[in-house]
Amino acid sequence: MNTNPKKFSNGNHPYDAQADGSILGPVTVIGLGAMGSKLARTFVNNGYVTTVWNRTPEKAAELVGLGASGTTDIADAIAASPLLIVCVLDYDAARNILEPMREKLSGKVVVNLTTGTPEEARTMGTWMRTQGAEYLDGGIMAVPSLIATPHAVILYSGSQTAYETYKQVLESLGTSHYLGSDPALAPLNDLALLSGMYGMFGGFIHAVALAGSEGTKAADFTTTLLIPFLQAMISTMPEMAKQIDTGDYSAKDASLAMQAAHDTIGEVSRVQGVSAETFAPIFELMKRRVEEGYGGDDFASVIELIRKRPSS
């Protein structure tokens, strides 16, 4: 916890930190797409003085009706609050909005919840620091309808002072996870989590298609068989993660040699008239690892074919 919090100012009206270092002062939301609008609505619903701005002013009308302050002047929007939440199409859009206002960013906390790359986040963080602003990058692991529910998770990285100062405000959006001072960490972990999601979805659609090739209903197969099985498999992931961290892949149950002995899933899929293209890449990696002499390893060993080891 930050025991000596910085005082961020809103024009001539400073907002003093509370005893725990947090600030509950005003917030400005820049960008009112589906996600930005939901963020702004959440702040309003939680009683925060909320200013909203969008290139298309009409998008602010509903929020203004709920109690937000709308402005068509980006300079006024920035001046209205010490905390700026940016949620726009991409980093280029964010820079195009904020660069003309660079002289007004000093002393502000900018939380960028725009989806982008780690390198874009680092570049933005450096630029923000040169303007005298504290910068947090963020990754929203939720769709708009999940914001402000127990299912919403938001990743943050960048200024620890900014995170600790405004943690209570940010927590109104969803469970927050601070990952470290490097702004790149939030978008990197965001994309890593999404890759896990799409891998899961890819397996799901292949499994449903294969089971459905003989008339099994997707809903029945999913709820009765697939979800319970996947939940059991998920319970093995912590042990797999331990293997990856230690480099000890000694097979405990099913070796790669056994799993990759035959492409049974691919063969049966083709016989059933189902494409195996979502499964084929992972099978090829398993087979390659065996061919390289690691048939006695567990499945987690496959990571050695795709990982980049951090430089020491």
VOLUM-258051 format. One record per residue: x, y, z of N, C-alpha, C in turn. Coordinates in steps of 0.02 Angstrom, whole numbers, padded with zeros to 5 digits, always signed. Example, Ala and Ser with C-alpha at 12.3 -4.5 7.8 and 13.67 -1.06 7.14 Angstrom:
! residues 2
+00660-00284+00390+00615-00225+00390+00660-00165+00390+00642-00112+00354+00684-00053+00357+00645+00002+00394
END
This chain:
! residues 312
+00043-00060+00000+00000+00000+00000+00044+00062+00000+00025+00111-00038+00062+00173-00043+00049+00215+00020+00099+00224+00062+00089+00259+00125+00098+00334+00119+00123+00357+00062+00131+00428+00051+00104+00445-00018+00038+00441-00026+00007+00448-00092+00017+00518-00122+00023+00517-00187+00029+00580-00223-00039+00614-00226-00040+00680-00223-00103+00716-00229-00111+00737-00302-00162+00710-00336-00176+00729-00404-00226+00786-00403-00220+00831-00450-00263+00890-00448-00310+00893-00508-00365+00925-00497-00415+00937-00549-00422+01013-00555-00380+01042-00598-00380+01114-00604-00362+01146-00538-00405+01189-00511-00393+01223-00448-00424+01186-00389-00449+01126-00400-00484+01089-00347-00448+01023-00333-00402+01022-00285-00366+00960-00270-00411+00910-00234-00398+00846-00248-00435+00792-00215-00386+00755-00170-00394+00764-00105-00347+00734-00057-00359+00660-00050-00304+00624-00044-00309+00552-00035-00337+00536+00034-00373+00480+00039-00399+00458+00103-00344+00423+00143-00363+00401+00203-00313+00371+00248-00280+00310+00217-00318+00272+00175-00289+00212+00145-00252+00226+00080-00246+00290+00063-00210+00309+00002-00254+00314-00059-00319+00296-00054-00363+00297-00112-00395+00365-00121-00418+00377-00182-00453+00439-00198-00520+00420-00230-00573+00453-00208-00639+00439-00234-00666+00498-00274-00622+00538-00301-00642+00598-00336-00670+00583-00405-00680+00634-00446-00713+00628-00511-00673+00586-00560-00708+00564-00612-00676+00524-00665-00704+00547-00732-00660+00548-00782-00681+00563-00850-00671+00501-00893-00722+00484-00931-00718+00428-00978-00715+00455-01049-00662+00436-01084-00651+00458-01153-00663+00398-01199-00715+00402-01240-00733+00347-01284-00796+00313-01259-00848+00316-01299-00913+00290-01277-00941+00237-01325-00897+00191-01344-00922+00131-01379-00959+00088-01329-00971+00025-01348-01008-00020-01303-00974-00027-01236-00908-00036-01236-00872-00045-01174-00864+00020-01136-00844+00074-01170-00836+00138-01137-00900+00162-01105-00956+00152-01139-01021+00173-01111-01037+00134-01048-01020+00069-01048-01034+00029-00988-00989+00049-00930-00927+00066-00945-00882+00091-00892-00909+00155-00862-00930+00201-00905-00956+00265-00881-01020+00255-00841-01064+00212-00865-01126+00198-00830-01112+00170-00760-01061+00127-00756-01042+00098-00691-01018+00151-00642-00977+00197-00667-00954+00251-00623-01013+00293-00598-01058+00309-00643-01117+00349-00624-01158+00311-00572-01169+00247-00584-01209+00206-00538-01177+00200-00469-01111+00207-00467-01075+00203-00403-01066+00271-00370-01097+00322-00398-01097+00387-00366-01037+00431-00381-00996+00412-00429-00939+00454-00447-00960+00511-00493-00933+00569-00482-00945+00625-00528-00911+00607-00593-00950+00597-00645-00924+00568-00707-00934+00615-00766-00880+00630-00800-00883+00670-00862-00869+00623-00920-00906+00630-00974-00898+00586-01032-00886+00627-01095-00845+00598-01139-00830+00630-01204-00825+00576-01257-00851+00593-01316-00845+00549-01374-00843+00591-01436-00808+00566-01488-00805+00603-01551-00875+00617-01578-00919+00568-01568-00989+00577-01588-01028+00595-01525-01043+00658-01514-01074+00680-01450-01140+00646-01435-01177+00623-01487-01242+00594-01476-01238+00532-01430-01180+00499-01430-01173+00439-01390-01174+00454-01315-01165+00517-01297-01164+00536-01227-01234+00549-01199-01283+00555-01242-01349+00578-01220-01379+00534-01165-01378+00469-01174-01408+00424-01124-01372+00430-01057-01306+00435-01059-01267+00440-00997-01280+00506-00962-01288+00558-01000-01304+00623-00971-01372+00619-00936-01418+00582-00967-01484+00573-00937-01481+00535-00871-01428+00495-00863-01420+00457-00801-01383+00497-00747-01355+00554-00767-01320+00595-00718-01249+00613-00733-01222+00588-00789-01154+00606-00809-01154+00677-00838-01095+00708-00838-01087+00773-00871-01056+00761-00939-01089+00784-00991-01063+00776-01058-01032+00840-01083-00979+00832-01123-00948+00891-01154-00924+00872-01224-00928+00920-01268-00903+00909-01336-00831+00931-01343-00803+00961-01291-00735+00988-01292-00689+00941-01253-00642+00909-01288-00597+00861-01255-00555+00895-01202-00538+00958-01212-00499+00994-01162-00539+01001-01097-00603+01015-01103-00646+01019-01043-00652+00951-01009-00656+00898-01049-00662+00831-01021-00600+00813-00981-00543+00830-01007-00480+00816-00971-00475+00858-00908-00494+00921-00913-00489+00966-00855-00537+00947-00799-00591+00911-00816-00643+00898-00767-00623+00849-00712-00573+00807-00724-00558+00754-00676-00483+00741-00673-00459+00718-00615-00389+00698-00610-00377+00629-00638-00431+00589-00647-00427+00521-00672-00461+00517-00740-00422+00497-00791-00448+00491-00859-00449+00417-00879-00506+00391-00897-00513+00323-00922-00522+00327-00997-00476+00296-01034-00478+00298-01107-00497+00229-01133-00549+00226-01173-00572+00162-01201-00597+00175-01272-00550+00171-01320-00567+00187-01389-00547+00129-01434-00550+00139-01500-00540+00085-01548-00471+00053-01543-00419+00096-01543-00351+00070-01541-00304+00125-01515-00240+00109-01510-00193+00157-01482-00183+00217-01527-00189+00208-01593-00184+00265-01638-00239+00315-01623-00299+00290-01612-00355+00334-01596-00343+00370-01530-00316+00334-01481-00301+00365-01416-00250+00420-01423-00197+00407-01461-00146+00458-01471-00173+00518-01509-00215+00506-01559-00243+00561-01598-00287+00606-01555-00319+00577-01505-00361+00616-01459-00318+00654-01409-00267+00622-01381-00231+00650-01325-00171+00693-01344-00140+00679-01401-00080+00718-01418-00092+00793-01424-00147+00815-01455-00159+00887-01457-00171+00917-01387-00185+00874-01338-00199+00897-01270-00140+00884-01223-00081+00872-01250-00024+00850-01209-00009+00897-01152-00018+00962-01162-00002+01010-01109-00051+01007-01051-00108+00975-01062-00159+00971-01010-00156+00906-00970-00108+00862-00987-00105+00796-00956-00062+00794-00893-00022+00846-00883+00022+00847-00824-00018+00841-00760+00002+00796-00716-00032+00787-00653-00092+00741-00655-00109+00717-00715-00166+00673-00722-00145+00600-00716-00193+00558-00701-00184+00486-00705-00224+00462-00766-00190+00430-00813-00222+00406-00874-00223+00330-00871-00283+00302-00872-00292+00229-00873-00317+00211-00942-00275+00177-00981-00292+00161-01050-00319+00090-01053-00383+00082-01064-00415+00017-01069-00430-00002-01141-00390+00026-01186-00395+00011-01257-00354-00052-01272-00381-00096-01313-00345-00157-01330-00287-00142-01377-00229-00169-01361-00170-00157-01403-00115-00207-01388-00055-00191-01412+00001-00237-01404+00046-00214-01346+00089-00259-01321+00136-00239-01269+00179-00180-01289+00203-00180-01351+00247-00126-01373+00210-00060-01376+00147-00061-01398+00107+00000-01398+00098+00026-01327+00089-00019-01280+00080+00002-01211+00143+00035-01184+00202+00005-01198+00265+00034-01175+00276+00103-01205+00262+00109-01270+00271+00174-01304+00224+00226-01274+00162+00207-01262+00114+00254-01233+00136+00274-01162+00160+00225-01124+00182+00240-01056+00240+00290-01055+00287+00280-01101+00344+00327-01105+00320+00396-01124+00275+00399-01172+00249+00464-01195+00211+00499-01139+00171+00462-01101+00133+00491-01046+00179+00520-00993+00232+00484-00978+00279+00509-00927+00312+00574-00949+00326+00580-01013+00356+00642-01038+00307+00701-01032+00242+00686-01029+00192+00738-01021+00178+00753-00947+00210+00715-00902+00199+00726-00831+00139+00689-00804+00114+00639-00841+00056+00601-00819+00077+00533-00791+00038+00508-00744+00046+00439-00720+00004+00395-00767+00033+00338-00786+00000+00297-00836-00011+00225-00813-00072+00201-00824-00089+00131-00814-00117+00103-00879-00092+00046-00899-00122+00011-00955-00167-00043-00927-00218-00062-00964-00264-00112-00938-00290-00160-00990-00308-00219-00968-00338-00269-01010-00404-00292-00979-00459-00281-01013-00525-00299-00987-00541-00371-01007-00545-00414-00959-00561-00484-00973-00636-00496-00962-00675-00460-01000-00748-00466-00994-00780-00430-01053-00841-00450-01069-00881-00414-01118-00919-00360-01079-00946-00310-01114-00978-00254-01079-01031-00275-01029-01070-00326-01045-01125-00346-01000-01100-00374-00934-01036-00394-00931-01009-00423-00869-00975-00371-00824-00966-00310-00850-00935-00258-00809-00976-00246-00746-00942-00238-00690-00973-00227-00624-01007-00289-00597-00990-00347-00624-01015-00411-00596-00955-00449-00570-00967-00502-00530-00911-00542-00504-00870-00576-00558-00896-00579-00619-00861-00613-00673-00812-00568-00711-00813-00504-00698-00769-00458-00733-00701-00454-00699-00649-00463-00739-00580-00458-00715-00544-00408-00760-00507-00361-00729-00469-00312-00768-00397-00313-00744-00352-00320-00793-00280-00322-00779-00252-00251-00785-00205-00233-00741-00174-00167-00744-00098-00175-00738-00063-00130-00772+00010-00126-00763+00032-00055-00779+00087-00036-00748+00110+00033-00756+00122+00064-00687+00103+00126-00679+00115+00163-00617+00081+00131-00557+00122+00107-00510+00094+00077-00450+00060+00130-00406+00089+00189-00406+00058+00244-00368-00012+00258-00392-00020+00261-00458-00086+00274-00487-00134+00217-00470-00110+00156-00475-00154+00098-00461-00177+00098-00388-00131+00108-00342-00150+00107-00272-00195+00166-00253-00182+00223-00284-00222+00282-00269-00294+00274-00292-00304+00243-00350-00371+00238-00378-00398+00167-00379-00369+00124-00338-00391+00054-00339-00465+00046-00324-00490+00084-00276-00561+00076-00258-00606+00097-00315-00587+00149-00351-00627+00171-00409-00625+00116-00462-00566+00091-00476-00558+00040-00528-00594-00025-00510-00595-00041-00445-00627-00103-00423-00703-00101-00434-00731-00042-00443-00803-00039-00457-00819-00070-00525-00769-00075-00568-00779-00103-00635-00775-00179-00635-00736-00206-00589-00725-00279-00586-00664-00293-00545-00652-00356-00532-00593-00375-00493-00530-00354-00529-00486-00319-00495-00426-00294-00527-00365-00334-00507-00318-00341-00554-00255-00374-00541-00199-00329-00566-00157-00307-00520-00099-00266-00539-00040-00312-00552-00011-00308-00612+00040-00355-00634+00111-00330-00630+00120-00264-00620+00188-00238-00615+00195-00171-00649+00254-00143-00645+00266-00074-00668+00274-00068-00743+00288-00122-00778+00296-00120-00851+00227-00117-00883+00211-00063-00919+00144-00057-00949+00127-00114-00996+00178-00148-01022+00167-00201-01071+00135-00263-01041+00138-00270-00974+00116-00333-00943+00041-00344-00949+00002-00291-00944-00071-00300-00948-00092-00324-01018-00072-00290-01072-00092-00316-01138-00063-00384-01154-00002-00398-01130+00028-00464-01143-00013-00519-01111-00031-00509-01047-00071-00560-01012-00142-00563-01039-00168-00507-01060-00234-00504-01092-00235-00551-01152-00185-00543-01196-00182-00584-01257-00168-00657-01241-00127-00669-01189-00114-00738-01169-00177-00772-01145-00217-00737-01105-00280-00766-01082-00328-00778-01140-00331-00732-01187-00374-00741-01245-00352-00801-01287-00286-00812-01291-00262-00869-01330-00285-00934-01297-00285-00936-01230-00311-00994-01195-00385-01003-01208-00422-00948-01209-00494-00951-01222-00508-00979-01292-00472-00952-01342-00485-00974-01410-00464-01047-01421-00410-01068-01386-00391-01138-01389-00446-01182-01361-00475-01161-01306-00530-01198-01275-00590-01199-01322-00607-01142-01351-00664-01139-01397-00652-01183-01459-00589-01183-01483-00573-01225-01541-00584-01298-01525-00561-01320-01466-00573-01389-01446-00647-01403-01437-00683-01354-01412-00755-01362-01401-00792-01374-01467-00778-01332-01517-00816-01339-01580-00798-01404-01616-00735-01426-01610-00716-01489-01641-00750-01547-01605-00750-01545-01538-00782-01598-01500-00857-01603-01515-00890-01545-01517-00962-01544-01530-00976-01569-01601-00934-01548-01649-00944-01571-01718-00935-01646-01724-00884-01673-01689-00872-01744-01693-00928-01785-01661-00949-01764-01601-01004-01799-01568-01068-01791-01609-01077-01733-01640-01137-01720-01678-01140-01756-01744-01084-01785-01766-01083-01820-01830-01128-01881-01830-01148-01904-01771-01196-01960-01766-01262-01938-01734-01273-01872-01735-01338-01846-01715-01343-01823-01643-01288-01826-01604-01291-01803-01535-01301-01728-01533-01349-01704-01494-01361-01633-01488-01304-01599-01451-01284-01542-01476-01228-01505-01446-01242-01490-01372-01302-01468-01357-01318-01449-01288-01313-01509-01241-01339-01567-01263-01336-01627-01221-01264-01649-01210-01226-01652-01263-01156-01673-01258-01116-01626-01214-01128-01561-01221-01089-01511-01185-01102-01514-01110-01165-01515-01092-01181-01512-01020-01171-01579-00985-01185-01633-01019-01182-01699-00987-01112-01728-00985-01074-01719-01039-01009-01752-01045-00949-01704-01049-00953-01654-01092-00894-01614-01106-00873-01570-01047-00919-01533-01018-00901-01488-00963-00873-01526-00903-00904-01580-00881-00874-01617-00825-00804-01643-00841-00794-01667-00902-00728-01692-00921-00677-01637-00922-00694-01579-00951-00647-01524-00954-00631-01497-00885-00681-01495-00841-00668-01473-00772-00617-01519-00739-00621-01583-00751-00572-01630-00724-00503-01617-00753-00500-01603-00818-00436-01591-00850-00405-01525-00827-00447-01475-00815-00422-01411-00791-00387-01419-00724-00410-01466-00684-00379-01477-00619-00307-01501-00624-00287-01525-00683-00217-01547-00693-00171-01490-00714-00198-01432-00730-00157-01377-00756-00106-01351-00706-00122-01345-00641-00070-01322-00595-00008-01368-00594-00018-01433-00599+00039-01479-00602+00077-01470-00667+00042-01460-00722+00075-01447-00786+00116-01382-00783+00087-01332-00751+00123-01268-00744+00186-01278-00703+00183-01320-00652+00242-01335-00611+00295-01369-00653+00275-01415-00696+00322-01449-00741+00357-01398-00786+00318-01351-00812+00346-01301-00857+00396-01256-00820+00380-01237-00759+00424-01194-00721+00489-01230-00701+00484-01295-00686+00543-01332-00664+00581-01365-00721+00546-01376-00778+00578-01410-00834+00579-01486-00826+00545-01512-00776+00541-01584-00765+00475-01609-00793+00478-01640-00852+00418-01662-00887+00407-01737-00883+00440-01770-00838+00435-01843-00832+00362-01864-00830+00344-01909-00875+00274-01930-00879+00252-01967-00816+00195-01946-00791+00167-01979-00731+00108-02024-00749+00074-02009-00803+00017-02050-00823+00022-02070-00896+00008-02023-00940+00007-02038-01012+00064-02001-01047+00113-02038-01072+00171-02008-01105+00151-01981-01174+00193-01936-01200+00182-01911-01268+00184-01967-01319+00230-02014-01308+00236-02070-01355+00170-02108-01361+00137-02117-01305+00073-02152-01306+00019-02109-01339+00018-02044-01321-00035-02000-01346-00029-01988-01421+00033-01987-01446+00044-01971-01517+00059-02033-01559+00047-02092-01532+00062-02153-01569+00020-02158-01633-00042-02137-01629-00086-02138-01687-00129-02076-01688-00143-02051-01747-00187-01992-01754-00259-02016-01756-00280-02049-01703-00348-02078-01703-00402-02024-01707-00392-01969-01671-00443-01916-01672-00449-01888-01743-00392-01875-01776-00394-01849-01843-00425-01898-01892-00406-01962-01886-00431-02012-01932-00506-02021-01925-00530-02027-01863-00602-02035-01853-00640-01973-01875-00612-01915-01862-00644-01853-01884-00655-01853-01959-00603-01872-01996-00609-01873-02069-00659-01925-02093-00660-01983-02061-00709-02034-02078-00780-02009-02066-00788-01971-02012-00855-01945-01994-00873-01882-02033-00828-01861-02076-00842-01801-02116-00833-01736-02079-00791-01738-02027-00778-01678-01986-00705-01656-01997-00695-01593-02011-00627-01568-02019-00589-01571-01953-00526-01592-01956-00484-01596-01896-00436-01537-01891-00450-01483-01927-00400-01429-01931-00390-01391-01866-00437-01395-01819-00425-01363-01754-00382-01408-01709-00384-01474-01721-00346-01521-01681-00276-01535-01711-00271-01533-01776-00209-01554-01810-00146-01518-01786-00147-01452-01775-00084-01419-01755-00056-01446-01689-00098-01458-01640-00072-01482-01577-00048-01554-01583-00081-01595-01624-00057-01663-01635+00012-01663-01669+00021-01618-01717+00085-01614-01751+00142-01595-01703+00128-01551-01656+00178-01533-01606+00194-01592-01561+00143-01629-01540+00154-01688-01499+00198-01738-01536+00181-01751-01599+00219-01799-01639+00291-01777-01648+00300-01712-01660+00368-01685-01670+00410-01693-01607+00380-01680-01550+00416-01687-01487+00439-01759-01476+00396-01806-01494+00415-01877-01489+00473-01892-01536+00468-01867-01597+00521-01879-01647+00588-01851-01626+00586-01799-01584+00648-01769-01560+00676-01805-01499+00642-01859-01477+00669-01899-01424+00639-01888-01355+00581-01855-01353+00551-01840-01288+00485-01876-01278+00481-01936-01305+00419-01974-01300+00400-01993-01229+00449-01993-01183+00434-02009-01114+00409-01951-01073+00402-01893-01105+00378-01834-01069+00303-01832-01065+00279-01791-01018+00208-01774-01015+00191-01722-01068+00125-01710-01077+00103-01664-01129+00133-01594-01121+00144-01571-01060+00169-01503-01049+00235-01491-01085+00272-01544-01100+00336-01539-01135+00330-01505-01203+00271-01507-01232+00261-01477-01299+00278-01403-01299+00273-01371-01241+00288-01299-01238+00359-01284-01262+00404-01332-01255+00473-01320-01274+00481-01308-01349+00431-01326-01388+00434-01315-01460+00411-01245-01480+00377-01211-01435+00349-01146-01454+00370-01089-01409+00399-01103-01351+00412-01050-01304+00475-01010-01321+00474-00948-01299+00534-00906-01299+00557-00899-01228+00617-00922-01214+00642-00917-01145+00665-00846-01131+00645-00819-01073+00668-00752-01055+00745-00750-01052+00774-00697-01077+00847-00691-01075+00870-00683-01004+00925-00716-00987+00950-00712-00917+00995-00652-00907
END
